Amino acid sequence: MTEAILDLAEKLGTKGMKSITVDHGKEFSGYKQVEEQSDVDVYFAHAYAPHERGANENRNRALRHFIPKGRPIEEVSDEELMRIN
């Protein structure tokens, strides 16, 4: 996840990505590396507070409108995601 965030931060630049708010999942354990190697600030949401990650929750809801919850995300092609987005 760290490399993906760093790649995205590089592509979007400082105007496109200033900060991210994450949960306490192990996939975000490299947050220090993200902060050190980019201009992106990393914030942590409180446990059981999805409203603190509003943009994430809204995006998930929009994706699930097109991709049913039972369908593995790995089966969704990049082309399909681009059409949804």
N, C-alpha and C positions, 0 to 999 in steps of 0.2 A: 504494500500500500504506500509505503514511503516513497519509493521510486515513481509510482504513478502520480502521486501528488506533486513531487518535484518536477516531473515532466509537464504536467498540466500548468503549474505555476510558471514555468519557463515559456510555454506556448502563449499563455494569456497575458503575461507581463504584470506589472504592478497595478495597472488600471483595471485589469480583469479579475484579479484575485488578491485581495488584501488580507483576508483572514478566513479561517474555517473553524467551525464548531463541531467537535466530535464527541462520541461517547467514550466510555472507558474500556472499549474492546481492545484485545491484544493486537489487532491489526493496526492500531495507532501508536504502538509502543515506540516508533521512530519519530515521534513528534519533535523532539529536540533537533534531530537532523534536518527536518523540514524548516524549522525556525532558523537554524544556523546557516543553511545553504540557500535560503531564499528570503524574500522580504515578506513572507506570509506569517502572520501571527496565528497561533493555534490556541483555541479556547476549548475547555471541556464543559460539557453540559452536566448538570446534576443527574444522579441516578433517578430513573422513573420520571423524567421531566422532558418528554418528547417535544413539548411546546418551545423548549429552548433551542431546538433544531428545526425551526419552522420551515425553512426553505427545503430541507431534506425531507421532511414529512410531506410537504406539498408535492415535491418531485416524485416521491414514492407513490403517492396517491394517483398522480397523473399517469405514471408508468403502468400501474396496476389496472388502469382503465383499459389499456390496450393489451397488457400481458397478464393473463390470469395468475393468481397467487400460486396455483399448483404447478405452473410451468417453470422448470429450472431456467434461471437467467442465462446459464451457459448455452442454452439452445437458441437464444436470440442473436441474430446476426447483426453486425455493425450497420448494414444497410437498413434493417428493420428499425434499429434504434434511431438512425438519422431521420427516417420517415416520421417516427413518433415525436422526436424532438423538434 
